[in-house]
Amino acid sequence: MINLQFCGAAGTVTGSCYLIDNGKHRLLVDCGLFQGSKAIKERNYGPFPFEPSSINAVILTHAHIDHCGLIPKLYLQGYKGPVYTHPVTVDLASVLLPDSGHIQEMEVERKNRKNSRAGLPLLTPIYTAEQAAACLPYFEGIDYGVEKEILPGIRLRLQNAGHILGSAIVELWLKDDDNNEVKITFSGDLGNPGHPVVQDPAKIVHTDYLVIESTYGNRCHKLEKDTIEQLKEVIQTTMKKGGNLVIPAFAVERTQDLLYALHVLIKQGAIAVDKIYLDSPLAAAATDIFCKHQEYFDEQTKSLSADGVTCPFYLPGLHISRTTEESMAINQISGGVIIISASGMCDAGRIKHHLKHNLWRKEATVLLVGYQAVGTLGHRLLQGEKQVRIHGEEIAVKADIVNITGFSAHADQTGLLNWIKSFDHLPRKVFVTHGEEKSSEDFANLIISELGLEAEVPEWLSSVQLLPVPEKIVAGPTEKLIAQAAAAEAEARYQRLVIQLKAMVEAGFARQEYDRINRKLEQIEALISESLLEEVS
């Protein structure tokens, strides 16, 4: 008997953690930090719902803290085994986890100053930067497509999830006590096809059971305008007002997406090259790691490099603030600059200081470019609150709050559904997780109505038994589903072609290679015309 328990990311977007027990071995997929409301964050401080020393292996989908942030705590409480993940994630975790420990130390130090004055008990951080660094030697990299037996009767293969660099879909084959094999696949966080920097999510041929995220399970990304064009408009509007543009951004992927977009705008001559501040040592370190692994970039990102070697994220004139003094100096600038800082949901890090110094300025703009979990400062700003509390001080919100969804590294409802449809053989059952309750429920209902599959939204700490599937593979999709999958693939190809064509033209114009662009466009036009003539005849 194989048992699956949902220890996190059930009924909420964060705290991803799944416990699998085949009767002989126990393993975790992810062990993430809970983020959001105070009640949700309290889960980080309690005991694990399992005995850490009983776990034999951990598999990590990617480096975001809501997926890996409690791994140091796991080791502190008795876990001694390996963490299997992609090599890029190994490198990213080496900077993200110690930084997470440092942030916790700073937050606890600040709270303890208040507690001391109030005569309240002092707090202890979940783990320190030093304790986080101590678990890093246990991380082991496995590249995409490599199948590995990680424990007797348990095989693992990672596939590209297209979410952030190094993000992985987890394919697991497990044998139960009767030697029957069951396959379960964890989507991890899935990315958008055609999204810059990362390659598209891999197609999965077959799985018995599927655990899929639903961050945008009931929403589709708005694409009224090109994302880079929207960014240009926000920048130019803010500069005309004379204010600063403050962009809260996750250090990993979202910051690099922004640097990619800014690189395109610099080449267009749309923005000044010396007005951009990256105020996040973590984002700077993460960018260095991205540039170390350029082989995993998609083609449109590689094409931005002038010589094919220089990393496209190293913008000319970019100001990188690594010290506290450099960060504080930015707050002396009242207008005319772009400030990118972490964290992306505005809940911690240097971004809170920049918001404190700019939210009250009517000429400033705060641009939200990522998902904002319920309960976070970013979510309250997105909901239009006119006064927020930062570091114990009430701050009036007079700045413009703008949201661009096109930067999202998460697949939307259509993307998630199309990914399932792309399977050659549909799963026996789908477990919908990693979403706010309504988002998960709406997506589960869509899976039931559109695909005719059994779908469930598990509750936090609930468990299910994974039974072997007769004849190993369930029946293939109906004729209608095959047609839907083909239509979805055609739509995805069309969207990718539009993005690639736009990137080619923009790159050519930036290099003033107008003759070459005209020749390429003539070739494409001739090919389409020939195809249309064949259709008519």
Steps between C-alpha positions, in 0.01 A plus 500: 500500500629846405385795705515869400454773764455869420715675761494838327369699201151362568239775515781753467769595246802458727671243722529235229566161663382148412579183695506167312522167684516167314522293818878470480622852438373852563589799286401862468435698185585859601520641851400863463443801721143614561438862396195724514272567795619486860302179558664332201851615598453356851531153343870566445564502875314183599625141474492318168199267456753214467820396671788657299741217590261250335538662156734318259525757217383847396425606142495874430310639200668843498672765708214730599477529879138381514637168366838470674488742795449244779772257387751643754243449776457141380872436550500676837227264619670177399495443123833365370432403138554656154306770315461408131443792266621661176863630492382860449280466809800374697681824416198723564426335835858572605413872509123494562498286814774687693327825398172363636675424829649850507158662441353295785783605730446868415120478537531322837761751620264787415203331672709414804590865551128572530437192715781601737349845549157344556627229735390222261684170437779518239463317169740259328542486120390180328861467388799726449706572189776278640259212563362534146850485352574183700239295309619598149761220464211251502356640175557279195435615141321286241461636147175498302404167345735287712328208674651407837413240763519708817382222734429129447173484302485877442611667176516874432514708182493880477356686201509871418207685664572827316428706814841626612844387392556151641133444587387141461200278450548193720426154359507223762458127459439315828448131577270396783529197732361272226755630246230685305629822348317832512606817324423840648597832342533833679470799271696727732436857389429500125610787278344671200586371151692769313607678819845664470817358659378147577412221260141375472358239743573143394226268381426197719404181318312322775441492874260310725452792740566871455553768764466836326533860613211746462647841583304644205247216487203732446668784315653570161783750454392825338682549173336816365842647434851370465654472850814695408287772344297523822821530700623779271175694552522466880863617499435798276188605694686484832798694366267772369346528848849539642475204737678172558379171358524236775473139384476223762641189332596152601877470490478190282347515152279809538803726542664336198176538299506872579867531404418326170214744433710801600778380267251500212382853592859626526572366151189682378626820661180522703667536843821645644772248577624663823170524688452136605579376852503133596485512878522138601824314568301180462364599158852599394635161610209320331568692177863386513377140532261542206788632291708198600234272349421672169463159331152479657386838358245503222608618156347848517698577817823366353446725198525814717868434566707721274780245464327177596707484820421810709197437719200710388409582863813711551350829384725795418496750785302277739553604864518198732469576872668234709561680830250646747652845448450479123139395554431786742652749256232417241234630738656845471389506134153655483431427134613394155630147565387138473551295819476120483511332840385188684284345626239467227199498737642794702503293818872519580833637386613840373183562299316592820738792555450624143124475535518689829687784326287510181142386567405839645630686192220563246758531220636148566380171351512151648492235229392151605619233256439175690243302692398661830379245757208590725624664819818646353577871475506466121147359501374785721650754259345316206161512674523877525563557871570868565710449812739219588729422791874459429753443779246615756419826322176594325572603139249676274470349154500787251723347233342338194475121540530324163481129423643328191408131487697413186817451704346210688717189505191288571283344231146632510182290491525441125869412522444253784212329322685481169798341673279220635339459157844453346550168684489200265304314770298694755550434873268287708451778755612862544570671832474878472725688744715815534218752461258705703197290585267637233769490233566131569132409515419681175788330320406156636144551373638601160709182482189296578277676246755543219702179528265264680768416755466444871639810676526586867607802705668346806483660842811587696646187668251269326626168358407283204593148393652458154386167361669332202314550174386184318692444177730785608360757258149639497306535179610778270303819448181499297485632143372830635790533743750415226354781289513738799862410566588558134325837508683594820833402348425708188410801718819458705712476183332812361567697821864386502539599135358849568737549795802370306416712196466812715830423677678451165371832364582690821851354509555588133379858549718538808804403288370707205512189277201612293600323177543167678164539677329581169650191337386281789149646495480453120594132542235452771239687296577287193470180701161604641374610156606166350319314778183705446507426126526128575197527730294670225600249232 
